[in-house]
């Protein structure tokens, strides 16, 4: 396939990053299940050691062709110059921070970011001298008031976990450029099928590839994409810390990505139908889904997304943990679990999963209540899912 032929997202999902022929003309990327590669000569080893032979492989922590295919495929989907894959989404977040920041530097982020990211910024990065200033709410116009002489990075998540707040990514990227900040966005909830932040001005895009990219609840992985010079810095730190992806996991990630467009299209449709059902039910106080016209972020979402994603969160009218428990236990098709982006629909209680360890004050600032439930919608029949929820709501 010609490298310079422009391809749509569904074609990129299948062929992106695999323009060159694989070994033995294999259609699928081979799994290079090896820790070391041999050199044809001492001269090759010398060139490799001096950084003059990027085409050669030596040790799996730094080099693996299967992993490279996965990274190139995700970069192609995001429209990025380069990319890499990591052992998890949290590993991706960590190496971004420690690659691009130094002790004394500051991040501006949102209180509504994923709980794992929030805990990384609250508990881990300060031990390295990296401090995060959190936006109260999602008002981007407050960003300039938080900037100090040591601010180096703006970290955005959109849509947010679990309440699906949508941030104006064009505006966020513009503010970052105006103030000389590296802009980073977590695109996990949207996936590149629904949103491509680099085209909106962002420098770096990260994913928990465990979710929609892999898509089958059987791979733990992360991804980072962006400008080549930025990714080169991140790659050095990734190799130094060893947070690399196993080649077998990389192969599963590649396989999952090939059906990404098909899966996300079905998920978008199912989630929209489930959200519309919730919006009319008397036992639901509030629905968080940007595809609803009643969502305060619907207009922003329409302006930067091509689909609204597969996560639907709700606040139960009773607003209690007991009500959340009764509903969850009454479900028969939908399973109680965590994570998102798989083929199956799951429900989770954020207070015990993504937002575990939050104080009551932090939960309140994040907008997560005792009656908040998050549904990750899969590819089952929408009618079956709605029927399952309708029956379960009778127990609330």
C-alpha positions in Angstrom: 0.0 0.0 0.0 1.4 3.4 -0.9 2.5 5.4 2.1 1.5 8.8 0.5 -2.1 7.7 -0.3 -4.5 9.4 2.1 -6.6 6.8 3.9 -9.8 7.0 5.9 -9.9 6.0 9.6 -11.4 2.6 8.9 -8.7 1.7 6.3 -6.0 3.0 8.7 -7.3 0.8 11.4 -6.6 -2.2 9.2 -3.6 -1.2 7.3 -2.0 1.8 9.1 1.6 1.2 10.3 1.8 -2.0 8.1 2.7 -0.5 4.8 5.9 -2.5 4.5 5.7 -6.2 3.9 6.0 -8.4 7.0 8.4 -11.3 7.2 7.6 -14.1 4.8 4.8 -11.9 3.4 2.7 -12.7 6.5 -0.7 -10.8 6.3 -0.7 -10.3 10.1 2.3 -8.8 12.0 4.5 -11.6 13.3 5.0 -11.9 17.1 8.7 -11.5 17.7 8.7 -13.4 21.0 12.4 -13.0 21.7 14.4 -10.9 24.2 17.5 -10.5 22.0 18.4 -10.1 18.3 21.7 -11.0 16.7 24.0 -8.8 14.7 25.5 -9.8 11.4 28.8 -8.2 12.3 30.7 -6.4 15.0 30.5 -3.3 12.8 26.7 -3.5 13.1 26.9 -3.7 16.8 29.2 -0.6 16.9 26.8 1.3 14.7 23.9 0.3 16.9 25.7 1.3 20.1 26.5 4.7 18.6 22.9 5.3 17.6 23.7 5.1 13.9 21.5 2.1 13.0 17.9 2.8 13.9 16.8 -0.1 11.6 18.6 -2.7 13.7 17.2 -4.5 16.8 19.2 -5.7 19.7 17.3 -6.1 23.1 13.5 -6.3 23.6 13.4 -3.4 26.1 14.4 -1.0 23.4 13.5 -2.8 20.2 10.7 -5.1 19.0 9.2 -5.2 15.5 5.7 -6.3 16.8 5.6 -3.4 19.2 6.7 -1.0 16.5 3.8 -2.0 14.3 1.4 -1.3 17.1 2.9 2.1 17.7 2.9 3.1 14.0 -0.7 2.0 13.7 -1.9 4.1 16.6 0.2 7.1 15.3 -1.4 6.7 11.9 -4.9 6.7 13.4 -4.1 9.9 15.4 -2.5 11.6 12.5 0.8 11.9 14.5 4.3 12.0 13.3 5.4 9.2 15.7 4.2 7.1 18.5 5.0 4.4 21.0 3.2 1.9 23.2 3.7 1.2 26.9 2.9 -1.4 29.5 -0.3 0.5 30.6 -2.1 3.8 30.3 -0.7 4.9 33.6 2.8 4.1 32.4 2.1 6.3 29.4 1.1 9.1 31.6 4.1 8.7 33.9 6.7 8.6 31.1 5.2 11.7 29.4 5.5 13.6 32.6 9.1 12.6 33.6 10.3 12.9 30.0 9.1 16.4 29.4 9.3 17.9 32.9 12.0 18.4 35.5 11.9 18.9 39.3 10.4 22.3 40.0 8.2 22.3 36.9 4.4 22.5 37.1 1.4 21.0 35.3 -2.0 22.6 34.9 -4.7 19.9 34.8 -8.3 19.3 35.6 -9.9 18.0 38.8 -12.1 15.8 36.6 -9.3 13.8 35.0 -9.3 10.0 35.4 -8.7 9.0 39.0 -5.5 7.1 38.2 -4.1 10.3 36.5 -5.3 12.4 39.4 -3.5 10.1 41.9 -0.4 10.1 39.8 -0.4 13.9 39.9 -1.4 14.2 43.6 0.7 11.4 45.1 3.6 10.4 42.8 4.9 13.3 40.8 5.3 15.6 43.8 7.9 13.2 45.1 9.9 14.0 42.0 9.4 17.7 42.5 6.6 18.1 39.8 3.6 19.9 41.1 0.1 20.0 39.5 -2.3 23.0 39.7 -5.8 21.8 39.2 -8.5 23.8 37.5 -11.7 24.1 39.6 -14.3 22.9 37.2 -13.5 22.9 33.5 -13.3 26.7 32.8 -10.4 27.0 30.4 -10.3 30.8 30.8 -8.9 30.2 34.3 -5.8 28.7 32.9 -3.8 32.0 32.7 -4.4 32.7 36.3 -2.8 29.4 37.3 0.3 29.8 35.2 3.6 30.5 36.9 7.2 30.9 35.7 7.6 27.1 36.2 4.5 26.0 34.4 5.5 23.8 31.5 2.5 21.5 30.6 -1.3 21.6 30.1 -2.9 18.2 30.6 -6.5 17.8 29.4 -8.9 14.9 29.3 -12.0 15.0 27.0 -14.5 13.5 27.4 -13.7 13.1 31.1 -14.0 10.0 33.3 -16.7 9.3 34.5 -19.0 12.3 33.8 -18.3 12.9 30.1 -17.4 16.5 30.4 -16.2 17.8 27.0 -13.5 20.4 26.8 -13.0 22.8 23.9 -9.8 21.2 22.6 -9.1 23.9 20.1 -9.3 26.6 22.8 -7.2 24.5 25.2 -4.5 23.9 22.6 -4.5 27.6 21.6 -4.0 28.7 25.3 -1.1 26.2 25.7 0.6 27.7 22.6 0.1 31.2 23.7 1.8 30.5 27.0 4.5 28.2 25.7 3.1 25.0 27.3 3.3 21.5 26.0 -0.3 20.4 25.5 -1.2 16.8 26.4 -4.7 15.2 26.0 -6.0 11.9 27.2 -8.1 10.6 24.2 -9.0 7.3 25.8 -12.8 7.9 26.1 -13.2 9.1 22.5 -10.7 7.0 20.6 -9.3 8.3 17.3 -12.5 7.2 15.6 -14.5 9.8 17.4 -11.8 12.5 18.0 -8.3 13.4 16.7 -6.8 16.0 19.0 -3.6 16.5 17.0 -5.7 18.0 14.2 -7.1 20.4 16.8 -3.7 21.6 17.8 -2.4 19.3 20.6 1.2 18.3 20.9 0.8 14.9 22.6 -2.1 12.4 22.7 -2.1 9.5 25.1 -4.4 6.5 25.5 -5.1 3.7 27.9 -4.9 1.3 25.0 -6.4 -1.3 27.3 -9.8 0.3 26.5 -11.1 0.9 23.0 -7.9 0.4 21.0 -7.4 -3.2 22.2 -11.2 -3.5 22.7 -11.6 -7.0 24.1 -10.8 -6.7 27.8 -7.7 -8.9 27.4 -4.8 -6.5 27.0 -3.1 -4.0 29.3 -1.4 -1.3 27.3 -0.8 2.4 26.8 0.1 4.6 23.9 1.7 8.0 23.3 1.6 9.9 20.0 2.8 13.3 18.8 5.5 15.3 17.2 8.6 13.2 16.4 11.0 15.3 18.6 8.7 15.0 21.6 8.2 11.2 21.1 12.0 10.8 20.9 12.3 12.2 24.4 9.5 10.0 25.7 11.0 6.9 24.1 14.4 7.4 25.8 12.6 7.6 29.2 10.4 4.6 28.3 13.4 2.4 27.6 15.2 3.7 30.7 12.3 2.9 33.0 11.4 -0.4 31.3 7.7 0.4 31.0 7.5 -1.2 27.6 4.8 -3.4 26.1 5.3 -7.2 25.8 5.3 -8.3 22.2 2.4 -10.8 22.7 0.3 -8.0 24.1 1.3 -5.8 21.2 0.1 -8.4 18.8 -3.3 -8.6 20.6 -3.4 -4.8 20.5 -2.8 -4.8 16.7 -5.6 -7.3 16.2 -8.0 -5.3 18.3 -7.3 -2.1 16.4 -8.2 -3.7 13.1 -11.9 -3.7 14.2 -11.8 -0.4 16.0 -13.9 1.6 13.6 -16.5 -1.2 13.4 -16.7 -1.6 17.1 -16.8 2.1 18.0 -19.5 2.7 15.5 -21.8 0.1 17.1 -20.8 1.3 20.6 -21.7 4.9 19.7 -25.1 3.8 18.5 -25.8 1.6 21.5 -24.7 4.3 24.0 -26.9 6.9 22.4 -30.0 4.7 22.7 -29.2 3.8 26.3 -28.6 7.4 27.2 -32.0 8.4 25.6 -33.7 5.7 27.6 -32.1 6.9 30.9 -33.1 10.5 30.1 -36.8 9.6 30.2 -36.7 7.3 33.3 -38.1 8.8 36.6 -35.6 6.9 38.7 -32.7 8.6 36.9 -31.9 12.1 38.1 -29.2 13.0 35.6 -27.6 11.4 32.5 -24.0 12.3 31.5 -23.7 11.8 27.8 -22.5 14.4 25.3 -24.7 12.9 22.5 -27.8 14.1 24.3 -29.0 17.6 23.1 -29.7 18.3 26.8 -26.0 17.9 27.7 -24.4 21.2 28.4 -21.4 20.0 26.3 -23.4 18.8 23.3 -22.5 21.8 21.1 -18.8 21.5 21.9 -18.8 17.8 21.3 -20.5 18.2 17.9 -17.8 20.7 17.0 -14.8 18.4 17.6 -16.1 14.8 17.7 -17.5 12.6 15.0 -19.2 10.3 17.6 -20.0 10.6 21.2 -18.5 7.4 22.6 -19.6 4.4 24.6 -19.7 5.6 28.2 -23.0 6.6 29.7 -23.0 7.8 33.4 -26.0 8.5 35.5 -27.0 9.8 38.9 -29.8 7.8 40.5 -32.7 9.8 41.8 -32.4 8.2 45.2 -28.7 9.2 45.2 -27.5 6.5 47.6 -25.0 3.7 47.5 -27.8 1.3 48.5 -29.7 2.2 45.3 -26.6 1.8 43.2 -26.1 -1.6 44.7 -29.7 -2.7 44.1 -29.6 -1.7 40.5 -26.2 -3.3 39.9 -27.2 -6.6 41.5 -30.4 -6.8 39.5 -28.7 -6.6 36.1 -28.4 -9.9 34.2 -26.7 -9.1 30.9 -24.6 -6.2 32.1 -21.8 -7.3 34.5 -20.4 -5.4 37.5 -16.8 -4.7 36.7 -14.4 -1.9 35.9 -12.6 -0.4 33.0 -14.3 0.3 29.6 -14.0 -0.1 25.9 -14.6 -3.9 25.7 -17.2 -5.7 23.6 -19.3 -6.4 26.6 -21.3 -3.9 28.6 -20.2 -3.4 32.2 -21.4 -1.1 35.0 -19.1 0.3 37.7 -19.4 2.3 40.8 -16.7 5.0 40.5 -16.3 5.6 44.3 -14.9 2.0 44.6 -13.0 1.9 41.2 -11.7 4.9 39.2 -12.2 7.3 42.2 -11.2 5.0 45.1 -9.1 6.8 47.6 -10.8 10.2 47.0 -11.8 12.2 50.0 -15.4 13.4 50.2 -14.2 16.9 49.2 -12.4 15.5 46.2 -15.4 13.5 45.1 -17.6 16.6 45.4 -15.2 18.6 43.2 -15.0 15.8 40.7 -18.8 15.7 40.6 -19.0 12.0 41.6 -21.8 11.2 44.1 -23.0 8.2 46.0 -25.7 7.5 43.4 -23.3 7.8 40.4 -22.9 4.7 38.1 -20.9 4.5 35.0 -21.9 2.2 32.1 -19.4 1.2 29.5 -21.6 0.1 26.6 -20.5 -2.8 24.4 -21.7 -4.2 21.1 -24.6 -6.3 22.2 -28.2 -5.7 21.1 -29.2 -2.2 22.2 -32.7 -3.5 22.9 -31.4 -6.3 25.1 -29.3 -3.8 27.1 -32.2 -1.4 27.6 -34.4 -4.3 28.6 -31.8 -5.4 31.2 -31.6 -1.9 32.7 -35.4 -1.4 32.6 -35.9 -4.6 34.7 -33.0 -3.7 37.1 -34.5 -0.2 37.7 -37.6 -1.8 39.1 -35.4 -2.9 42.0 -34.4 0.6 42.8 
